[in-house]
């Protein structure tokens, strides 16, 4: 029976004796130090991984920072902007609570600029297909020129008022400035709702005189139509009778929306400004306009060998605007400065004169509230003269008053 040598624990734990017994040259001191360094690094790594669940605090100069890991395991760093350790600890616990609830890590509000919230507003408008995105983009460019690089939470009501004052000094109209302020207010509301910002500054609109004053009498309108082209004149006549919006409702009108049998011209839901569909009865005046446009469309289709879906077109090309021709015609007709939108106001006034009930008239023209409708219903000088004649006819003469 062969006896195995027994070694004491302290001798086995002695590295030099162990290396001599197994006839191996002991490593150098540098190798031993490298092994110890690697072991320390390994232990440090394990310690850091163990802290991933709770995060930790550390100091940069005199300010406390904290670090934690999001739900994806990526490290997040944030400054508490405070020299108090308890403030940083409270902020760290808040972030860990949001992470445990599965909420995404939101950016530091002190790093969110006005540019960022305005870009987020544009994204919201694009994803929802809002029709006013071009106007909001114009307001965004105006705002960025003043608030570029500005941290959003540092903007105050005084800064907004200063922006409005500078825009007014640059000859911008109060209504234009209000559109910019509305876009800024909308961007802040969106950021607060999404949790990006905790609060927003007060943004007050300017006072603007938006009372509608322009409308046409019959003689004035006929004089303008005589100075327009055939297509443009029919567009103006259609707007004069219906009160529909030119850019979004009349110019894109197709023959599929004309119900000859039902005697209606329809606007489908989603194609109007208020997203609601509506219809207008085909009166004799409208029928004459539509029949004239249909005859012109059939001639163009035979000549070009294709179907033309548009009601108002220039030899197959849809009418997209007539600002220059309209301005020139109004100037030559002796009514300079009139707008195409004045035809909408004129149609509302004509419906009021025809004693059409307000609820029905609002559905025909597409107005949502009575306040806007009443603002459009302007009394002309002819109405005032007619009222004066009726008042004079209803009062007794001077002799009867004297007895």
C-alpha positions as CSV (number, residue, x, y, z in Angstrom):
1,X,0.0,0.0,0.0
2,X,1.4,3.3,-1.1
3,X,1.1,6.2,1.3
4,X,0.4,9.6,-0.1
5,X,2.1,12.5,1.6
6,X,-0.1,14.7,3.7
7,X,0.4,18.4,3.5
8,X,-0.9,20.9,5.9
9,X,-3.3,23.5,4.8
10,X,-0.9,26.3,5.5
11,X,1.8,24.7,3.4
12,X,-0.5,24.2,0.5
13,X,-1.6,27.7,0.6
14,X,2.1,28.9,0.4
15,X,2.6,29.6,-3.3
16,X,6.4,29.3,-3.3
17,X,6.4,25.9,-1.6
18,X,3.7,24.6,-3.8
19,X,5.6,25.7,-7.0
20,X,8.8,23.9,-5.7
21,X,6.9,20.7,-4.9
22,X,5.4,20.4,-8.4
23,X,8.6,21.5,-10.0
24,X,7.3,24.6,-11.7
25,X,9.1,27.9,-11.8
26,X,7.2,30.5,-9.8
27,X,5.9,33.4,-11.7
28,X,7.5,36.8,-11.5
29,X,6.3,39.6,-9.3
30,X,4.9,41.5,-12.3
31,X,2.7,38.6,-13.3
32,X,1.4,38.3,-9.8
33,X,0.5,42.0,-9.7
34,X,-1.2,41.7,-13.1
35,X,-3.3,38.8,-11.8
36,X,-4.3,40.8,-8.7
37,X,-5.2,43.8,-10.9
38,X,-7.4,41.6,-13.1
39,X,-9.1,40.2,-10.1
40,X,-9.8,43.6,-8.7
41,X,-11.3,44.7,-12.0
42,X,-13.4,41.6,-12.1
43,X,-14.7,42.3,-8.6
44,X,-15.3,46.0,-9.6
45,X,-17.3,44.9,-12.6
46,X,-19.4,42.5,-10.5
47,X,-20.0,45.3,-8.0
48,X,-21.2,47.6,-10.8
49,X,-23.5,45.0,-12.2
50,X,-25.0,44.4,-8.8
51,X,-25.8,48.1,-8.5
52,X,-27.8,48.2,-11.8
53,X,-31.0,47.5,-10.0
54,X,-30.7,50.5,-7.7
55,X,-28.3,52.9,-9.5
56,X,-25.8,55.0,-7.6
57,X,-24.8,58.5,-6.8
58,X,-21.5,60.2,-7.5
59,X,-20.0,63.6,-7.4
60,X,-18.6,65.8,-10.1
61,X,-16.8,68.7,-8.5
62,X,-19.5,70.1,-6.1
63,X,-22.6,68.8,-7.9
64,X,-24.2,65.4,-7.3
65,X,-25.0,63.2,-10.3
66,X,-26.8,59.9,-10.4
67,X,-26.6,56.9,-12.8
68,X,-29.2,54.2,-13.4
69,X,-30.1,51.7,-16.1
70,X,-33.3,51.8,-18.2
71,X,-35.5,48.8,-19.0
72,X,-33.1,48.0,-22.0
73,X,-30.1,47.9,-19.7
74,X,-28.6,51.0,-21.1
75,X,-26.9,53.4,-18.6
76,X,-28.5,56.8,-18.0
77,X,-26.7,59.8,-16.5
78,X,-28.3,62.9,-15.1
79,X,-27.2,65.8,-13.0
80,X,-29.2,66.9,-10.0
81,X,-27.9,70.5,-10.3
82,X,-27.6,70.4,-6.5
83,X,-24.9,70.0,-3.9
84,X,-27.3,68.2,-1.6
85,X,-27.0,64.4,-1.8
86,X,-30.6,63.9,-0.7
87,X,-31.9,65.9,-3.8
88,X,-30.0,63.6,-6.1
89,X,-31.2,60.5,-4.2
90,X,-34.8,61.6,-4.5
91,X,-34.4,62.2,-8.3
92,X,-32.8,58.7,-8.6
93,X,-35.6,57.0,-6.8
94,X,-38.2,58.8,-9.0
95,X,-36.4,57.5,-12.2
96,X,-36.2,54.0,-10.8
97,X,-39.9,54.1,-9.9
98,X,-40.8,55.1,-13.5
99,X,-38.5,52.3,-14.8
100,X,-40.1,49.7,-12.6
101,X,-43.5,50.8,-14.0
102,X,-42.2,50.1,-17.5
103,X,-42.3,53.8,-18.4
104,X,-39.7,55.1,-20.9
105,X,-36.9,57.4,-19.8
106,X,-37.9,60.9,-20.6
107,X,-35.3,63.6,-21.5
108,X,-34.1,66.0,-18.9
109,X,-36.4,69.0,-19.1
110,X,-33.4,71.2,-18.6
111,X,-32.0,69.9,-21.9
112,X,-35.2,70.3,-24.0
113,X,-35.0,73.3,-26.2
114,X,-37.8,75.3,-27.9
115,X,-36.5,73.9,-31.3
116,X,-37.2,70.3,-30.0
117,X,-40.8,70.9,-28.9
118,X,-41.6,72.8,-32.2
119,X,-40.2,69.8,-34.2
120,X,-42.4,67.5,-32.1
121,X,-45.3,69.7,-33.0
122,X,-44.6,69.3,-36.7
123,X,-44.4,65.5,-36.2
124,X,-47.8,65.5,-34.5
125,X,-49.3,67.6,-37.4
126,X,-47.8,65.3,-40.0
127,X,-49.0,62.0,-38.4
128,X,-52.5,63.4,-37.9
129,X,-52.7,64.8,-41.4
130,X,-53.7,68.3,-40.3
131,X,-54.5,70.7,-43.1
132,X,-52.8,73.7,-41.4
133,X,-49.4,72.1,-41.4
134,X,-48.0,74.7,-43.9
135,X,-49.1,77.6,-41.7
136,X,-47.7,76.0,-38.6
137,X,-44.4,75.4,-40.4
138,X,-44.2,79.1,-41.2
139,X,-44.8,79.9,-37.6
140,X,-42.2,77.4,-36.5
141,X,-39.6,79.1,-38.7
142,X,-40.5,82.5,-37.3
143,X,-40.2,81.3,-33.7
144,X,-36.9,79.5,-34.3
145,X,-35.3,82.7,-35.5
146,X,-35.9,84.2,-32.0
147,X,-35.9,81.1,-29.7
148,X,-33.1,79.1,-31.4
149,X,-31.2,77.0,-28.8
150,X,-33.3,78.4,-25.9
151,X,-34.1,75.9,-23.2
152,X,-37.8,75.5,-23.1
153,X,-38.3,75.7,-19.3
154,X,-36.4,79.0,-19.1
155,X,-38.8,80.8,-21.4
156,X,-41.0,83.2,-19.5
157,X,-44.1,85.2,-20.3
158,X,-41.9,88.3,-20.6
159,X,-39.9,86.5,-23.3
160,X,-43.1,85.7,-25.3
161,X,-44.2,89.3,-25.0
162,X,-40.8,90.5,-26.2
163,X,-41.1,88.2,-29.2
164,X,-44.5,89.6,-30.0
165,X,-43.2,93.2,-29.7
166,X,-40.3,92.5,-32.1
167,X,-42.6,90.9,-34.7
168,X,-44.9,93.9,-34.5
169,X,-42.0,96.3,-35.0
170,X,-41.1,94.2,-38.1
171,X,-44.5,95.2,-39.6
172,X,-46.2,91.9,-38.9
173,X,-49.9,92.1,-38.4
174,X,-51.4,91.2,-35.0
175,X,-53.2,88.3,-36.5
176,X,-50.0,86.9,-38.0
177,X,-48.3,87.2,-34.6
178,X,-51.2,85.4,-32.9
179,X,-50.8,82.5,-35.3
180,X,-47.2,82.2,-34.2
181,X,-48.1,82.4,-30.5
182,X,-50.8,79.8,-31.1
183,X,-48.2,77.4,-32.6
184,X,-45.9,78.0,-29.6
185,X,-48.7,77.4,-27.1
186,X,-49.7,74.2,-28.9
187,X,-46.1,73.0,-28.8
188,X,-45.9,73.6,-25.1
189,X,-49.2,71.9,-24.4
190,X,-48.1,68.9,-26.4
191,X,-44.8,68.7,-24.5
192,X,-46.5,68.9,-21.1
193,X,-49.1,66.3,-22.1
194,X,-46.3,63.9,-23.2
195,X,-44.4,64.4,-20.0
196,X,-41.4,66.1,-21.6
197,X,-41.9,69.4,-19.8
198,X,-43.4,69.9,-16.3
199,X,-45.0,73.3,-17.0
200,X,-45.3,76.0,-19.6
201,X,-45.1,79.8,-19.6
202,X,-48.2,82.0,-20.0
203,X,-48.8,82.8,-23.6
204,X,-51.4,85.5,-24.3
205,X,-52.8,86.4,-27.7
206,X,-52.8,90.0,-29.0
207,X,-55.9,91.9,-29.6
208,X,-56.8,91.8,-33.3
209,X,-59.6,93.4,-35.3
210,X,-60.9,90.4,-37.2
211,X,-64.4,91.8,-38.0
212,X,-65.3,90.8,-41.6
213,X,-66.3,93.9,-43.6
214,X,-66.0,93.1,-47.3
215,X,-69.0,92.0,-49.4
216,X,-70.3,92.6,-52.9
217,X,-73.4,94.1,-54.3
218,X,-74.8,92.6,-57.4
219,X,-73.6,95.4,-59.7
220,X,-70.1,95.2,-58.3
221,X,-69.9,91.5,-58.6
222,X,-71.1,91.5,-62.2
223,X,-68.5,94.2,-63.1
224,X,-65.8,92.0,-61.7
225,X,-67.0,88.9,-63.5
226,X,-67.0,90.7,-66.8
227,X,-63.2,91.3,-66.4
228,X,-62.3,87.7,-65.5
229,X,-61.7,84.8,-67.8
230,X,-64.5,82.3,-68.5
231,X,-63.2,79.7,-66.0
232,X,-62.4,82.2,-63.3
233,X,-65.7,83.9,-63.7
234,X,-67.6,80.7,-63.2
235,X,-65.5,79.9,-60.1
236,X,-66.4,83.3,-58.7
237,X,-70.1,82.8,-59.5
238,X,-70.1,79.4,-57.8
239,X,-68.5,80.9,-54.6
240,X,-71.0,83.8,-54.7
241,X,-74.0,81.5,-54.6
242,X,-72.6,78.8,-52.2
243,X,-70.3,80.6,-49.9
244,X,-67.9,77.7,-50.1
245,X,-64.1,78.1,-49.5
246,X,-62.2,78.4,-52.7
247,X,-58.9,76.6,-52.0
248,X,-60.1,73.6,-50.1
249,X,-63.7,73.1,-51.4
250,X,-64.3,74.8,-54.8
251,X,-61.0,74.3,-56.6
252,X,-60.8,70.5,-55.9
253,X,-64.5,69.9,-56.7
254,X,-65.1,66.9,-59.0
255,X,-68.0,65.8,-61.1
256,X,-68.5,62.8,-58.8
257,X,-69.6,65.3,-56.2
258,X,-72.4,66.7,-58.4
259,X,-75.6,64.8,-57.9
260,X,-77.7,65.8,-60.9
261,X,-80.6,63.5,-60.0
262,X,-80.7,64.5,-56.4
263,X,-80.2,68.2,-57.2
264,X,-77.3,68.6,-54.8
265,X,-73.6,69.4,-54.8
266,X,-71.9,67.4,-52.1
267,X,-68.7,67.8,-50.0
268,X,-67.6,64.4,-48.5
269,X,-66.7,64.2,-44.8
270,X,-63.0,64.8,-44.2
271,X,-62.6,67.1,-47.2
272,X,-63.8,70.3,-45.5
273,X,-62.1,72.5,-42.9
274,X,-64.3,71.2,-40.1
275,X,-64.1,67.6,-41.4
276,X,-67.9,67.5,-41.8
277,X,-69.6,66.7,-45.0
278,X,-72.4,69.0,-46.4
279,X,-74.5,69.6,-49.5
280,X,-75.8,72.6,-51.3
281,X,-79.0,72.5,-53.5
282,X,-78.5,73.1,-57.2
283,X,-80.4,76.3,-57.8
284,X,-81.1,77.5,-61.4
285,X,-78.1,79.8,-61.2
286,X,-75.9,76.9,-60.1
287,X,-77.3,74.6,-62.7
288,X,-76.4,77.1,-65.4
289,X,-72.8,77.3,-64.1
290,X,-72.4,73.5,-63.9
291,X,-73.9,72.8,-67.3
292,X,-71.6,75.4,-68.9
293,X,-68.6,73.7,-67.1
294,X,-69.8,70.3,-68.1
295,X,-70.0,71.2,-71.8
296,X,-66.5,72.7,-71.7
297,X,-65.2,69.5,-69.9
298,X,-66.7,67.2,-72.6
299,X,-65.1,69.2,-75.4
300,X,-61.7,69.0,-73.6
301,X,-62.1,65.2,-73.0
302,X,-62.9,64.6,-76.7
303,X,-59.9,66.7,-77.8
304,X,-57.4,65.1,-75.3
305,X,-58.8,61.6,-75.3
306,X,-59.0,61.3,-71.5
307,X,-61.3,61.8,-68.6
308,X,-61.2,65.1,-66.7
309,X,-62.6,64.7,-63.2
310,X,-62.4,68.4,-62.2
311,X,-65.4,70.8,-62.5
312,X,-63.2,73.9,-62.7
313,X,-60.1,73.4,-64.9
314,X,-58.1,75.1,-67.5
315,X,-58.1,72.7,-70.5
316,X,-57.7,69.7,-68.2
317,X,-55.4,71.3,-65.5
318,X,-57.2,71.8,-62.2
319,X,-57.6,75.4,-61.1
320,X,-55.3,75.9,-58.1
321,X,-55.5,79.7,-57.7
322,X,-56.6,82.9,-59.3
323,X,-55.2,85.6,-57.0
324,X,-53.6,87.7,-59.7
325,X,-56.5,87.7,-62.1
326,X,-58.9,88.4,-59.3
327,X,-56.9,91.3,-58.0
328,X,-56.6,92.8,-61.5
329,X,-60.3,92.4,-62.2
330,X,-61.3,94.0,-58.9
331,X,-59.0,97.0,-59.6
332,X,-60.4,97.5,-63.1
333,X,-64.0,97.1,-61.8
334,X,-63.5,100.0,-59.3
335,X,-63.5,97.8,-56.2
336,X,-59.8,97.4,-55.4
337,X,-58.6,95.4,-52.4
338,X,-61.5,92.9,-52.4
339,X,-60.8,89.3,-51.5
340,X,-62.1,86.0,-52.9
341,X,-63.2,85.3,-49.3
342,X,-65.5,88.3,-49.5
343,X,-67.8,86.1,-51.7
344,X,-68.2,83.8,-48.7
345,X,-69.3,86.7,-46.6
346,X,-71.6,87.9,-49.4
347,X,-73.3,84.4,-49.6
348,X,-74.0,84.5,-45.9
349,X,-75.5,87.9,-46.1
350,X,-77.7,86.8,-49.1
351,X,-79.0,83.8,-47.1
352,X,-79.8,86.1,-44.3
353,X,-81.7,88.4,-46.6
354,X,-83.6,85.5,-48.1
355,X,-84.9,84.6,-44.6
356,X,-83.2,81.2,-44.6
357,X,-83.1,79.8,-41.1
358,X,-79.7,80.2,-39.4
359,X,-79.3,76.5,-38.7
360,X,-79.9,75.5,-42.3
361,X,-77.7,78.3,-43.6
362,X,-74.9,77.3,-41.4
363,X,-75.0,73.7,-42.7
364,X,-75.0,75.0,-46.3
365,X,-72.0,77.3,-45.9
366,X,-70.1,75.2,-43.4
367,X,-70.0,77.5,-40.4
368,X,-69.7,75.9,-37.0
369,X,-70.8,78.6,-34.6
370,X,-73.4,81.3,-34.7
371,X,-70.9,83.9,-33.5
372,X,-68.9,83.6,-36.7
373,X,-72.1,83.6,-38.8
374,X,-73.3,86.8,-37.1
375,X,-69.9,88.4,-37.7
376,X,-70.3,87.7,-41.4
377,X,-73.9,89.0,-41.6
378,X,-73.0,92.6,-42.4
379,X,-75.6,95.3,-43.1
380,X,-74.9,97.2,-46.4
381,X,-75.7,100.8,-47.1
382,X,-78.6,99.6,-49.3
383,X,-80.0,97.7,-46.3
384,X,-79.8,100.9,-44.2
385,X,-81.5,103.0,-46.9
386,X,-84.3,100.4,-47.1
387,X,-84.7,100.4,-43.4
388,X,-84.9,104.2,-43.4
389,X,-87.6,104.2,-46.0
390,X,-89.6,101.6,-44.1
391,X,-89.2,103.7,-40.9
392,X,-90.3,106.9,-42.7
393,X,-93.4,105.1,-44.1
394,X,-94.4,103.7,-40.7
395,X,-94.2,107.1,-38.9
396,X,-97.1,109.7,-39.0
397,X,-96.6,112.9,-40.9
398,X,-95.8,116.2,-39.2
399,X,-99.3,117.6,-39.5
400,X,-100.8,114.6,-37.7
401,X,-98.3,115.0,-34.9
402,X,-99.4,118.7,-34.5
403,X,-103.0,117.7,-34.5
